Amino acid sequence: MAWYDEAIFYHIYPLGMTGAPKQNEYGEPVERLNQILPWISHIKNIGCNAIYIGPLFESVGHGYETTDYKKLDSRLGTNETLKNFVAECHKQGVKVIFDGVFNHTGRDFFAFKDLKENRENSRYKDWYCNVNFWGNNSYNDGFGYENWGGYDLLVKLNQKNPEVINYICDVIRFWVDEFDVDGIRLDAADVLDFDFMKALRRTANEVKPDFWLMGEVIHGDYIRWANADTLHSVTNYHLHKALYSGYNDHNFFEIAHTVKRLNDMCGGVFKLYNFVDNHDVERIMSKLSTPKGFVPVHILLYTLPGVPSIYYGSEFGIEGKKGRGADADAPLRPEMIYEDWTSAMEENAYLKFITALGNMRQQVKALSFGDYKEQNLTTRQYTFSRSYEGSTVVVMVNNDDNACTMHGGVPDGTYTGVLSGKTITVSGGGFSAEIAGNSGEIWVPDVVEGKFETVETVVEEAPAKVEVPVVETVAEPMKEAEPAVEAVVEEVSEPETTEKSVLDEVTEAAQAQEEKLPEVEETAKEPKVLDLNKPYEEMSIEELQACILAKMAKNGPVTEEMKRTVDINVHHGSLMNWVRSFN
């Protein structure tokens, strides 16, 4: 088993988190990356054991227009700064993966600068795709080239060129030798050349045991990218979309069917990178129809098959909606100064809930390795199990506003609800439990005389003294779970403490936040007016999706599967790249 099989990621966009200037003047390095050092213990305390951080390397603006792959962006510090950051993460037991922007470079990259200077005589003219000296570009260089996403700032590398392949593989070796990085997230992996990715995988296998390659893939059959020859995992945009829309629409069928399709697609072998928000999409609290959805959506994130990830700041329940114009992503990538959040680390109910889930996931092996089985499903209630080495965990989630009785199938024994602290003794292979509205429960086989360790005894220097049951499962042989729901619950015992549970706190916080939302008049919504004639860069996600479907229709019948594939793609850059691919 590799480290990433049990990983819980914390995703950082460092230029935003540290408040770095939007433009790089290539001046003297400023040690902003050190501002993130205090966050490492916080990351560890909330149950995360891996960090995905990037982009990190020298660039002119947002970080994805790389100008030097072997130099930390001067707005963040020096290479020594990054080396010390990774070393501190490792000291605290946290793995680190970098952003690898290998599909394109910025215009200040040495190879492109040589191309501008020497044109036809440049030895690097074949490093880039479709360079032609009879055309032009938006920078008026007097030659054309292929870009990424319609942006001439992002010059597409020729990944079939052996020199380019060798150069990028040497970059990976350098990152391991210089910084001791544990893996790479490949930007725009869905447009990378497959032979190029195979070369990266061979290099990954060479540089370090369990070196992890994860790719940014928006749509399509993930198994094309996640397999034994290319990448270990990809971003799970399918589940990302299903989680928030399945909750908002009171349609758990969408989530359950997505999980089944992904399991069938990946054969239960490759673990996808699960998330509810990231640096490219709006914060989950801005996508949910009500803050109450925070609880059920995150229960699913931490218990469904895959590798869960939290985007920096979302553990506090912060909001973030895309803006407009060239800096539209800025609201998704805010500065966060550690000292401003110390009181929230003790008081924030959302954080306490995420901490409970994180530490529970680390203790319960079935949630990392267990087989998934759907047990009961309606539009508003969803029960499933994860079974591993004879131990079965049952997860119940309710997205209705009202409490309801839910049923689960488990081997006989005693179980504890991780969120409520209630214990049940089951005989007959199944049980029933009342689950509050917009809530859920995770039923785990009991251990150690039915006692659970609390968060402060499991995690050293925990940011909040919260009495949350966190357990270690014991892999004792048990008979196969039966789906029967008419079984007898012999005993139900309430937790001894009368203090509020973390579930009570986060429910109250969500209720209070909802009450502060402005009232919306109950008037008929006017349909959105879509303008498909303006430039792609100015189109909304809905307009780009409509444009793609229209172009598909010109090529033949548009099937439901084709519509679904377009619908789940909510990445603006990917949609622009897609719509331009049509003749």
Wavefront OBJ file of the C-alpha trace (Angstrom):
o trace
v 0.000 0.000 0.000
v 1.300 3.424 -0.948
v 1.070 6.577 1.162
v -1.469 8.117 -1.210
v -3.887 5.230 -0.613
v -4.583 6.740 2.833
v -4.044 10.383 1.937
v -6.298 13.285 2.869
v -5.140 16.331 0.916
v -5.059 20.007 1.735
v -4.904 22.086 -1.458
v -3.046 25.412 -1.437
v -2.800 28.067 -4.138
v 0.301 29.789 -2.706
v 0.336 33.037 -4.709
v -3.198 33.755 -3.485
v -2.857 32.476 0.067
v 0.249 34.599 0.671
v -1.147 37.728 -0.964
v 1.573 37.864 -3.628
v 1.408 40.619 -6.295
v -0.557 39.683 -9.404
v 2.379 40.466 -11.678
v 5.953 39.293 -11.215
v 8.533 42.039 -11.683
v 11.343 39.452 -11.431
v 12.901 41.440 -8.618
v 14.581 40.354 -5.426
v 12.906 37.290 -3.817
v 10.351 37.941 -1.076
v 9.956 35.143 1.503
v 6.160 34.896 1.341
v 6.092 31.075 1.274
v 7.209 31.129 4.919
v 3.804 32.606 5.776
v 2.370 29.130 5.143
v 4.699 27.397 7.625
v 2.384 27.961 10.651
v -0.477 26.419 8.680
v 1.266 23.040 8.506
v 0.337 22.123 12.096
v -3.236 23.272 11.423
v -3.333 21.083 8.316
v -2.072 18.130 10.341
v -4.516 18.804 13.170
v -7.578 18.706 10.909
v -6.608 15.219 9.766
v -4.853 16.015 6.477
v -1.588 14.193 5.829
v -0.712 15.535 2.368
v -0.502 18.943 0.708
v -1.033 19.737 -2.956
v 0.561 23.154 -3.470
v 1.048 25.100 -6.649
v 1.865 26.595 -8.963
v 5.213 27.383 -7.359
v 7.787 28.109 -10.013
v 8.833 31.353 -11.619
v 6.084 32.854 -13.755
v 4.868 36.247 -14.838
v 1.311 36.207 -13.422
v -1.070 33.572 -12.068
v 1.627 30.884 -12.055
v 0.550 28.752 -14.995
v 2.741 30.623 -17.500
v 6.030 29.148 -16.263
v 9.244 31.003 -17.078
v 11.667 28.828 -15.062
v 10.853 25.297 -13.872
v 13.896 25.165 -11.587
v 13.408 28.373 -9.624
v 10.795 29.158 -6.976
v 8.697 32.144 -7.997
v 10.550 35.192 -6.655
v 7.274 36.457 -5.189
v 7.405 33.446 -2.838
v 11.112 33.244 -2.006
v 14.149 31.226 -3.057
v 14.742 27.545 -3.698
v 16.031 27.288 -0.150
v 12.645 28.586 1.061
v 10.825 25.816 -0.773
v 13.329 23.186 0.359
v 12.765 24.187 3.976
v 8.976 24.194 3.503
v 8.924 20.616 2.208
v 11.335 19.525 4.960
v 9.039 20.992 7.628
v 6.031 19.244 6.101
v 7.899 15.937 6.153
v 8.978 16.570 9.751
v 5.303 16.851 10.693
v 4.337 13.737 8.713
v 2.802 15.534 5.749
v 3.563 14.560 2.137
v 3.855 17.269 -0.544
v 2.992 17.304 -4.254
v 3.714 20.176 -6.646
v 1.784 21.535 -9.599
v 3.482 20.433 -12.847
v 2.593 22.817 -15.671
v 4.092 20.802 -18.521
v 1.539 21.366 -21.286
v 2.689 24.916 -22.016
v 5.193 27.567 -20.947
v 5.065 31.309 -20.561
v 6.539 33.631 -23.143
v 9.489 34.443 -20.853
v 10.635 30.814 -20.825
v 14.189 30.530 -22.203
v 13.186 28.400 -25.219
v 10.474 30.807 -26.343
v 12.710 33.843 -25.813
v 15.265 32.203 -28.099
v 12.526 31.542 -30.647
v 11.525 35.219 -30.631
v 15.126 36.322 -31.042
v 16.323 33.822 -33.645
v 13.081 32.842 -35.387
v 13.781 30.225 -38.112
v 17.324 29.762 -36.805
v 16.268 28.994 -33.231
v 17.251 25.517 -32.082
v 14.042 25.541 -29.994
v 11.572 26.179 -32.811
v 10.472 22.526 -32.632
v 9.917 22.721 -28.882
v 6.537 24.286 -29.561
v 3.486 23.182 -31.540
v 2.658 24.480 -35.010
v 5.140 27.347 -35.150
v 4.724 29.152 -38.459
v 6.728 32.137 -39.675
v 4.133 33.361 -42.152
v 1.541 34.108 -39.497
v 1.297 36.311 -36.419
v -0.079 36.325 -32.866
v -1.738 38.759 -30.490
v 1.696 39.959 -29.304
v 2.666 40.823 -32.910
v 5.792 38.674 -32.886
v 5.568 38.093 -36.602
v 4.986 34.352 -36.273
v 2.175 32.101 -35.082
v 2.040 29.155 -32.707
v -0.434 26.897 -30.944
v -1.524 28.081 -27.532
v -3.588 26.594 -24.724
v -7.158 27.673 -24.107
v -6.991 30.490 -26.638
v -4.376 32.427 -24.669
v -1.211 33.373 -26.573
v 0.406 33.881 -23.169
v 0.396 30.076 -22.786
v 2.578 28.591 -25.527
v 1.900 24.887 -26.093
v 4.921 22.595 -25.807
v 5.540 19.926 -28.444
v 5.320 16.872 -26.222
v 6.360 14.554 -29.049
v 9.767 16.220 -29.263
v 12.359 13.974 -27.514
v 14.234 17.057 -26.263
v 11.098 18.384 -24.596
v 10.354 14.986 -23.030
v 13.904 14.692 -21.691
v 13.851 18.253 -20.387
v 10.602 17.793 -18.435
v 11.759 14.421 -17.066
v 14.939 16.151 -15.871
v 12.758 18.784 -14.192
v 11.012 16.025 -12.232
v 14.373 14.557 -11.204
v 15.507 18.029 -10.159
v 12.386 18.593 -8.035
v 13.004 15.325 -6.200
v 16.744 15.902 -5.718
v 16.401 19.563 -4.774
v 13.127 19.651 -2.817
v 12.330 15.994 -1.976
v 8.820 16.351 -3.434
v 6.511 13.303 -3.154
v 4.460 13.661 -6.329
v 3.108 15.949 -9.026
v -0.326 17.127 -10.093
v -0.208 17.515 -13.877
v -1.985 20.634 -15.057
v -4.249 20.210 -18.119
v -3.594 16.460 -18.227
v -6.645 15.932 -20.416
v -4.755 17.529 -23.340
v -1.322 16.003 -22.657
v 0.113 13.522 -25.139
v -0.268 9.953 -23.849
v 3.255 8.870 -24.810
v 4.524 11.956 -22.992
v 2.620 10.905 -19.853
v 4.034 7.388 -20.128
v 7.538 8.888 -20.100
v 6.608 10.891 -17.002
v 5.321 7.710 -15.330
v 8.597 5.889 -16.083
v 10.460 8.799 -14.516
v 8.140 8.769 -11.507
v 8.828 5.075 -10.988
v 12.553 5.823 -11.149
v 12.921 8.831 -8.844
v 11.213 7.729 -5.635
v 9.181 4.845 -4.223
v 5.452 5.644 -4.340
v 5.992 8.878 -6.277
v 2.448 9.967 -7.191
v 1.269 11.356 -10.519
v -2.218 12.872 -10.495
v -3.690 14.616 -13.526
v -6.198 17.404 -14.002
v -8.880 15.786 -16.163
v -12.298 17.381 -16.539
v -14.384 14.960 -18.595
v -14.127 11.633 -20.370
v -13.341 8.090 -19.275
v -10.862 8.515 -16.453
v -9.364 5.059 -16.997
v -7.704 6.425 -20.156
v -5.462 8.512 -17.906
v -5.461 6.587 -14.610
v -3.884 3.225 -15.333
v -0.686 1.245 -14.875
v 1.109 3.014 -17.753
v 0.243 6.681 -17.306
v -1.085 8.336 -14.115
v -1.972 7.016 -10.675
v -5.082 9.203 -10.360
v -7.035 12.099 -11.863
v -9.258 14.889 -10.573
v -12.798 13.618 -10.079
v -14.866 16.365 -11.685
v -17.691 13.863 -12.287
v -18.226 13.441 -8.532
v -17.531 17.108 -7.812
v -20.513 18.141 -9.909
v -22.729 15.328 -8.605
v -22.098 16.198 -4.948
v -23.320 19.780 -5.003
v -26.045 19.394 -7.641
v -27.255 16.117 -6.118
v -27.705 17.912 -2.814
v -29.215 21.101 -4.274
v -31.695 19.182 -6.433
v -32.570 16.679 -3.687
v -31.379 13.988 -6.063
v -29.127 11.445 -4.384
v -29.660 9.229 -7.424
v -27.253 11.493 -9.315
v -24.542 10.948 -6.708
v -25.081 7.206 -6.303
v -25.222 6.600 -10.057
v -22.055 8.659 -10.537
v -20.261 6.554 -7.906
v -21.405 3.338 -9.578
v -20.305 4.556 -13.009
v -16.892 5.587 -11.664
v -16.459 2.264 -9.855
v -17.331 0.416 -13.051
v -14.983 2.664 -15.018
v -11.974 2.274 -12.731
v -12.674 -1.278 -11.634
v -12.315 -0.269 -7.995
v -8.518 -0.272 -8.497
v -7.601 3.370 -9.144
v -8.536 5.934 -6.514
v -9.720 9.236 -7.906
v -8.906 12.613 -6.363
v -12.200 13.812 -4.821
v -12.961 17.443 -4.007
v -15.892 19.804 -3.536
v -14.010 22.953 -4.564
v -10.597 24.074 -5.782
v -8.736 27.095 -7.220
v -10.699 26.961 -10.491
v -14.289 26.503 -9.291
v -16.471 28.391 -6.843
v -16.321 27.549 -3.145
v -18.705 24.825 -2.036
v -20.489 27.247 0.313
v -21.226 29.460 -2.679
v -22.555 26.553 -4.736
v -24.830 24.969 -2.136
v -28.448 26.089 -2.043
v -28.172 26.372 1.752
v -25.262 26.272 4.236
v -26.979 23.223 5.755
v -25.626 21.234 2.843
v -22.091 21.514 4.251
v -22.625 18.519 6.534
v -24.076 15.912 4.141
v -21.789 16.901 1.256
v -18.636 16.593 3.377
v -19.759 13.314 4.932
v -19.924 11.969 1.383
v -16.564 13.513 0.437
v -14.859 11.719 3.334
v -16.594 8.355 3.036
v -17.110 7.619 -0.666
v -14.346 5.789 -2.591
v -11.416 8.005 -3.527
v -8.851 10.383 -2.040
v -10.528 13.382 -0.330
v -9.172 16.916 -0.574
v -9.967 20.188 1.211
v -9.225 23.525 -0.504
v -7.553 26.030 1.801
v -10.066 28.054 3.786
v -13.067 25.906 2.949
v -12.652 24.071 6.244
v -13.908 27.317 7.834
v -16.920 27.447 5.510
v -15.749 30.550 3.621
v -17.484 31.588 0.417
v -16.029 32.504 -2.962
v -17.730 33.228 -6.273
v -16.037 33.836 -9.593
v -15.729 37.424 -10.674
v -15.583 38.874 -14.142
v -12.801 39.846 -16.491
v -9.141 38.908 -16.525
v -8.979 38.431 -12.745
v -12.172 36.384 -12.432
v -10.519 33.701 -10.298
v -9.170 36.119 -7.660
v -12.173 35.667 -5.291
v -11.445 31.911 -5.281
v -7.826 32.462 -4.233
v -7.863 34.859 -1.260
v -5.020 35.827 1.023
v -5.228 34.103 4.411
v -2.966 35.357 7.193
v -2.505 32.705 9.887
v -2.835 35.098 12.823
v -6.239 36.251 11.564
v -7.608 32.715 11.881
v -6.334 31.572 15.286
v -9.607 32.329 17.071
v -11.566 30.546 14.336
v -9.370 27.490 14.902
v -10.878 27.274 18.387
v -14.439 28.368 17.670
v -15.419 27.670 14.048
v -18.028 24.901 13.925
v -17.309 23.971 10.298
v -13.652 23.461 11.169
v -14.544 21.237 14.119
v -16.688 19.125 11.833
v -13.948 18.769 9.194
v -11.485 17.891 11.965
v -13.820 15.161 13.203
v -14.164 13.724 9.711
v -10.434 13.928 9.003
v -9.311 12.193 12.148
v -12.083 9.603 11.816
v -11.003 8.812 8.255
v -7.398 8.282 9.368
v -8.553 5.804 12.017
v -11.082 3.838 9.975
v -9.239 1.779 7.355
v -12.439 0.689 5.624
v -12.960 4.250 4.359
v -9.615 4.163 2.539
v -9.577 0.563 1.364
v -13.077 -0.830 1.762
v -15.320 -2.181 -0.975
v -18.272 0.073 -1.710
v -21.842 -1.256 -1.653
v -25.014 0.768 -2.128
v -27.648 -0.359 0.400
v -30.671 1.956 0.301
v -31.335 4.896 -1.987
v -34.089 7.481 -2.465
v -33.909 10.991 -3.849
v -33.237 12.352 -0.333
v -31.695 9.458 1.617
v -28.594 7.453 0.800
v -27.135 4.502 2.715
v -23.998 2.629 1.673
v -21.297 0.491 3.269
v -17.525 0.206 3.032
v -16.145 -3.230 3.986
v -12.521 -4.163 4.578
v -10.922 -7.238 6.150
v -14.172 -8.352 7.776
v -15.037 -4.907 9.134
v -18.067 -3.016 7.767
v -18.795 0.687 8.122
v -22.265 2.006 7.228
v -22.810 5.603 6.106
v -26.248 7.261 6.205
v -26.909 10.691 4.693
v -30.185 12.625 4.718
v -30.649 15.705 2.509
v -34.242 16.355 3.551
v -35.042 19.185 5.971
v -36.839 16.716 8.239
v -35.501 13.828 10.272
v -36.205 10.341 8.967
v -35.632 6.700 9.821
v -32.939 5.071 7.715
v -31.926 1.434 7.423
v -28.580 -0.291 7.063
v -27.206 -3.801 6.766
v -24.228 -4.832 8.910
v -22.778 -7.949 10.525
v -24.053 -8.479 14.068
v -22.209 -6.568 16.734
v -21.937 -3.227 18.475
v -21.528 -0.037 16.483
v -20.946 3.581 17.373
v -22.081 6.610 15.429
v -18.950 8.676 14.928
v -20.840 11.981 14.754
v -23.474 11.464 17.442
v -21.641 9.171 19.849
v -24.678 6.856 20.004
v -24.012 3.131 20.251
v -26.195 0.317 18.953
v -26.098 -3.435 19.400
v -27.347 -5.228 16.295
v -28.605 -8.771 15.844
v -30.213 -10.065 12.681
v -27.895 -8.377 10.166
v -29.498 -4.936 9.982
v -30.682 -1.930 11.949
v -32.649 1.294 11.771
v -31.634 4.743 12.982
v -33.163 8.190 13.004
v -31.060 10.705 11.073
v -31.657 14.432 11.491
v -32.453 16.622 8.520
v -29.476 17.768 6.431
v -27.250 15.440 8.364
v -25.855 11.949 8.486
v -24.061 9.322 10.500
v -21.103 6.987 10.107
v -21.586 3.710 11.971
v -18.315 2.028 12.902
v -17.751 -1.352 14.613
v -17.098 -0.802 18.297
v -13.640 -1.304 19.815
v -11.821 -1.024 23.150
v -14.709 -1.811 25.464
v -17.020 0.443 23.479
v -15.004 3.568 24.344
v -13.939 6.125 21.761
v -10.912 8.341 21.930
v -11.678 12.032 21.661
v -10.024 14.396 19.231
v -7.693 15.981 21.776
v -6.268 12.595 22.782
v -5.766 11.449 19.204
v -4.210 14.648 17.844
v -1.436 16.408 19.708
v -1.962 20.142 20.172
v -5.373 20.032 18.528
v -6.707 23.513 17.713
v -9.996 22.839 19.481
v -10.969 20.739 22.483
v -13.911 19.006 20.889
v -15.353 15.806 22.252
v -15.668 13.934 18.974
v -15.628 10.164 18.790
v -12.712 8.992 16.662
v -12.073 5.303 16.366
v -9.697 2.620 15.303
v -11.317 -0.382 13.685
v -10.230 -3.883 14.538
v -10.203 -6.283 11.642
v -11.982 -9.184 13.285
v -13.608 -11.809 11.072
v -17.287 -11.071 10.612
v -19.948 -12.667 8.505
v -21.024 -10.983 5.290
v -23.442 -8.083 5.770
v -27.055 -8.815 4.894
v -29.400 -6.155 3.521
v -32.258 -7.078 5.840
v -33.892 -4.060 7.454
v -36.304 -5.790 9.748
v -33.512 -6.750 12.127
v -33.635 -6.065 15.835
v -31.684 -3.309 17.544
v -31.152 -4.740 20.995
v -29.835 -1.636 22.659
v -29.407 2.037 21.908
v -27.260 4.060 24.214
v -26.845 7.820 24.161
v -23.429 9.401 24.772
v -22.843 10.200 28.429
v -21.887 13.848 27.903
v -24.615 16.483 27.789
v -22.386 18.930 25.929
v -23.164 19.815 22.349
v -21.705 17.438 19.802
v -19.696 18.810 16.895
v -22.653 17.859 14.691
v -24.950 20.051 16.803
v -22.511 22.942 16.544
v -22.094 22.821 12.778
v -25.863 22.431 12.296
v -26.503 25.525 14.415
v -23.806 27.454 12.551
v -25.330 26.551 9.194
v -28.790 27.549 10.434
v -27.486 30.907 11.683
v -25.678 31.528 8.399
v -28.804 30.703 6.410
v -30.865 33.143 8.466
v -28.431 35.922 7.547
v -28.868 35.330 3.823
v -30.961 37.992 2.055
v -34.531 37.008 1.433
v -35.350 36.216 -2.158
v -38.758 37.185 -3.430
v -40.790 34.269 -4.670
v -41.100 35.444 -8.249
v -40.895 33.439 -11.396
v -37.311 33.206 -12.586
v -36.672 34.556 -16.021
v -34.754 32.125 -18.218
v -31.110 33.007 -18.746
v -30.386 34.662 -22.052
v -27.442 32.946 -23.709
v -25.356 34.847 -26.243
v -23.481 32.376 -28.453
v -22.119 34.997 -30.831
v -19.640 36.748 -28.538
v -15.960 35.703 -28.152
v -15.439 32.450 -26.252
v -13.353 34.254 -23.609
v -16.392 36.347 -22.675
v -18.859 33.446 -22.552
v -20.211 32.071 -19.291
v -19.922 28.373 -18.504
v -23.574 27.891 -19.560
v -22.943 29.657 -22.875
v -19.842 27.590 -23.615
v -21.760 24.394 -22.825
v -24.609 25.445 -25.121
v -22.138 26.318 -27.864
v -20.461 22.904 -27.609
v -23.814 21.120 -27.819
v -24.751 23.195 -30.845
v -21.509 22.259 -32.596
v -22.044 18.596 -31.670
v -25.506 18.719 -33.210
v -24.035 19.844 -36.530
v -21.938 16.666 -36.606
v -24.798 14.269 -35.859
v -27.312 13.228 -33.169
v -26.480 14.359 -29.611
v -27.002 11.463 -27.208
v -27.904 11.736 -23.515
v -24.395 10.567 -22.625
v -22.903 13.367 -24.744
v -25.161 15.898 -22.996
v -24.140 14.534 -19.590
v -20.452 14.792 -20.474
v -20.877 18.451 -21.390
v -23.003 19.148 -18.307
v -20.426 17.871 -15.810
v -17.668 20.020 -17.298
v -17.777 23.276 -15.322
v -14.174 24.314 -15.969
v -14.108 27.506 -18.072
v -10.662 26.935 -19.567
v -11.405 23.342 -20.492
v -14.703 24.323 -22.135
v -12.964 26.985 -24.214
v -10.363 24.464 -25.311
v -13.137 21.995 -26.159
v -15.272 24.410 -28.185
v -12.239 25.458 -30.233
v -11.524 21.831 -31.120
v -14.495 21.690 -33.519
v -13.868 22.311 -37.202
l 1 2 3 4 5 6 7 8 9 10 11 12 13 14 15 16 17 18 19 20 21 22 23 24 25 26 27 28 29 30 31 32 33 34 35 36 37 38 39 40 41 42 43 44 45 46 47 48 49 50 51 52 53 54 55 56 57 58 59 60 61 62 63 64 65 66 67 68 69 70 71 72 73 74 75 76 77 78 79 80 81 82 83 84 85 86 87 88 89 90 91 92 93 94 95 96 97 98 99 100 101 102 103 104 105 106 107 108 109 110 111 112 113 114 115 116 117 118 119 120 121 122 123 124 125 126 127 128 129 130 131 132 133 134 135 136 137 138 139 140 141 142 143 144 145 146 147 148 149 150 151 152 153 154 155 156 157 158 159 160 161 162 163 164 165 166 167 168 169 170 171 172 173 174 175 176 177 178 179 180 181 182 183 184 185 186 187 188 189 190 191 192 193 194 195 196 197 198 199 200 201 202 203 204 205 206 207 208 209 210 211 212 213 214 215 216 217 218 219 220 221 222 223 224 225 226 227 228 229 230 231 232 233 234 235 236 237 238 239 240 241 242 243 244 245 246 247 248 249 250 251 252 253 254 255 256 257 258 259 260 261 262 263 264 265 266 267 268 269 270 271 272 273 274 275 276 277 278 279 280 281 282 283 284 285 286 287 288 289 290 291 292 293 294 295 296 297 298 299 300 301 302 303 304 305 306 307 308 309 310 311 312 313 314 315 316 317 318 319 320 321 322 323 324 325 326 327 328 329 330 331 332 333 334 335 336 337 338 339 340 341 342 343 344 345 346 347 348 349 350 351 352 353 354 355 356 357 358 359 360 361 362 363 364 365 366 367 368 369 370 371 372 373 374 375 376 377 378 379 380 381 382 383 384 385 386 387 388 389 390 391 392 393 394 395 396 397 398 399 400 401 402 403 404 405 406 407 408 409 410 411 412 413 414 415 416 417 418 419 420 421 422 423 424 425 426 427 428 429 430 431 432 433 434 435 436 437 438 439 440 441 442 443 444 445 446 447 448 449 450 451 452 453 454 455 456 457 458 459 460 461 462 463 464 465 466 467 468 469 470 471 472 473 474 475 476 477 478 479 480 481 482 483 484 485 486 487 488 489 490 491 492 493 494 495 496 497 498 499 500 501 502 503 504 505 506 507 508 509 510 511 512 513 514 515 516 517 518 519 520 521 522 523 524 525 526 527 528 529 530 531 532 533 534 535 536 537 538 539 540 541 542 543 544 545 546 547 548 549 550 551 552 553 554 555 556 557 558 559 560 561 562 563 564 565 566 567 568 569 570 571 572 573 574 575 576 577 578 579 580 581 582 583
